[in-house]
Amino acid sequence: MSRSTNVAALYVDPLGVYPALTEHWYAAHRDARTYAGPWPIVAHPPCGPWSSLRHLHTHPEDARLGLVAIEQVRKWGGVLEQPAGSRLWAASDPPITSTASPGFAICVEQVSWGHVARKKTWLYFVGVDRQLVVDGVRFGGTPTHWASGGHQHDRKGSGGFVPEGIKICSAQQRNRTPIAFANWLLDLATTARP
């Protein structure tokens, strides 16, 4: 596996997949807000303050990082990832869903790239060809886990009742990015022309 030299991964977990995939990654030890180019980015700002599980998160600074990440992807090109239901899209200026916003957003399920849960995810692309993205979207995969804030004993999470035979994701499992998904995002980011 070769490491990408022309894409920066921002707001990533130092124990996650990105440090092995790109030499330019920013986490707590290297403040992603300080990224000054020149490469396009794959941004994974903290989703807690913007997600349906925001009641589990209490770090107010984390919310600001999402807005900074939108500015960064608009400047450098690439992709920003957030869970389905994220309120970050509407909070951006202009809102990502508006026609005044550069780029476009699509929804995918990370189970198609090997995640244990369906994990519906919104991706915001700037400077990346839409057809290239659409052609690379995967479908299928069988979830073995449920990504929600539910507890095993009550089998009800924020996304509804957990189906029988399906386990509930731990926080660590919910946060994991499948390596195939990360590689796809990095490959798309390399094509960005902001």
C-alpha positions in Angstrom: 0.0 0.0 0.0 1.5 3.3 -1.0 1.0 6.5 1.0 -0.6 9.5 -0.6 1.7 12.4 -0.9 -0.6 15.0 -2.4 -3.7 14.9 -0.1 -4.0 16.1 3.5 -6.3 14.3 6.0 -7.6 16.7 8.6 -9.2 16.1 12.0 -8.4 12.4 11.9 -7.8 9.9 14.7 -4.1 9.2 15.1 -5.0 5.6 15.8 -7.2 5.3 12.7 -6.4 4.4 9.1 -5.3 7.8 7.7 -1.8 8.0 9.3 -0.9 4.8 7.3 -2.5 6.2 4.1 -1.1 9.7 3.8 2.0 11.5 5.1 0.0 14.7 5.6 -2.4 14.1 8.5 -3.5 16.4 11.2 -5.0 15.4 14.6 -4.7 16.8 18.1 -0.9 16.8 18.1 -0.9 18.9 15.0 -3.8 21.4 14.9 -5.8 20.8 11.7 -7.0 24.4 11.8 -3.5 25.5 10.9 -3.5 23.6 7.6 -2.3 26.1 4.9 -2.2 23.9 1.8 -1.3 23.3 -0.8 -3.0 19.9 -1.2 -6.7 19.1 -1.4 -8.1 17.6 1.8 -10.2 14.8 3.2 -11.8 16.3 6.3 -13.3 14.3 9.2 -14.2 17.1 11.7 -15.8 16.0 15.0 -19.3 14.9 14.2 -20.6 14.7 17.8 -21.8 18.3 18.1 -23.6 18.1 14.8 -25.0 14.5 14.9 -28.1 12.9 16.3 -25.9 11.7 19.1 -24.8 15.2 20.1 -26.3 14.7 23.5 -23.4 12.4 24.2 -20.8 15.1 23.5 -20.0 18.1 25.6 -17.0 19.8 23.8 -18.3 23.2 22.5 -15.0 23.9 20.6 -15.6 20.7 18.5 -18.6 22.4 16.8 -16.5 25.2 15.5 -14.1 22.7 13.9 -16.8 21.6 11.6 -17.3 25.1 10.2 -13.6 25.6 9.9 -13.4 22.3 7.9 -16.0 23.5 5.5 -14.0 26.7 4.8 -10.9 24.5 4.3 -12.5 22.2 1.8 -13.9 25.1 -0.1 -10.5 26.7 -0.3 -8.3 23.6 -1.0 -10.9 21.2 -2.6 -11.5 17.6 -1.7 -14.2 16.1 0.5 -15.7 16.5 4.0 -17.4 13.7 5.8 -20.3 13.8 8.3 -22.9 11.3 9.5 -26.3 11.4 7.9 -28.5 13.7 9.9 -25.6 16.1 10.6 -26.7 19.7 11.2 -23.4 21.0 10.0 -24.7 21.3 6.4 -27.4 23.8 7.4 -25.0 25.7 9.7 -22.5 26.5 7.0 -22.6 29.9 5.1 -23.9 29.5 2.5 -25.6 26.2 3.5 -24.1 23.2 1.7 -27.6 22.4 0.5 -28.1 25.8 -1.2 -27.4 26.5 -4.8 -25.0 29.2 -3.8 -22.7 26.6 -2.2 -19.7 25.4 -4.3 -19.5 21.7 -4.7 -22.1 19.0 -4.0 -23.1 16.5 -1.4 -24.1 12.8 -1.6 -25.1 10.2 0.9 -23.5 6.8 1.0 -23.5 3.8 3.4 -20.1 2.8 4.8 -21.2 -0.8 5.1 -20.6 -1.0 1.3 -16.9 -0.4 2.0 -16.6 -2.9 4.9 -18.0 -1.1 8.0 -19.8 -3.4 10.4 -22.8 -1.1 10.5 -24.8 0.6 7.7 -23.4 4.0 8.9 -25.1 6.4 6.5 -22.7 9.2 5.7 -22.9 12.5 3.9 -20.0 13.6 1.8 -19.4 17.2 0.6 -17.2 17.5 -2.4 -15.5 20.6 -3.8 -13.6 20.6 -7.0 -14.2 16.9 -7.7 -16.0 15.8 -10.8 -19.5 14.6 -9.8 -19.5 11.8 -12.3 -16.2 10.4 -11.0 -17.8 10.3 -7.5 -21.1 8.7 -8.7 -19.2 6.1 -10.7 -17.2 5.1 -7.6 -20.1 4.7 -5.1 -20.5 1.2 -3.9 -23.8 -0.5 -2.9 -24.5 -3.6 -0.9 -22.9 -5.0 2.2 -24.6 -6.7 5.1 -24.5 -4.9 8.5 -23.8 -7.0 11.6 -24.0 -4.0 13.9 -26.3 -1.0 14.6 -24.6 2.4 14.8 -26.7 4.3 17.4 -26.7 5.6 20.9 -28.7 2.6 22.1 -27.9 0.2 24.9 -27.8 -3.6 24.5 -30.4 -4.1 27.3 -33.2 -2.0 25.8 -32.4 -2.7 22.1 -33.6 0.9 21.2 -31.2 3.4 19.8 -31.6 6.9 18.4 -32.2 5.3 15.0 -35.1 3.2 16.3 -35.3 -0.4 17.5 -32.2 -2.5 16.8 -33.2 -5.5 14.7 -32.9 -9.0 16.3 -29.6 -10.6 15.6 -27.8 -7.3 15.1 -25.3 -6.1 17.7 -25.0 -2.5 18.8 -21.7 -0.7 17.9 -19.3 0.4 20.5 -18.3 4.0 20.3 -15.0 2.9 18.9 -16.7 0.8 16.1 -19.0 3.8 15.3 -16.0 6.0 14.8 -13.9 3.6 12.6 -13.4 4.4 9.0 -13.0 1.4 6.7 -9.7 1.4 4.9 -11.4 0.9 1.5 -13.6 4.0 2.2 -10.6 6.1 3.3 -8.7 5.1 0.1 -11.7 6.0 -2.1 -12.0 9.4 -0.5 -8.2 10.0 -0.8 -8.3 9.0 -4.4 -11.1 11.4 -5.2 -9.5 14.2 -3.3 -6.4 13.8 -5.5 -8.5 14.8 -8.5 -9.8 18.0 -6.8 -9.4 21.3 -8.6 -10.7 24.0 -6.2 
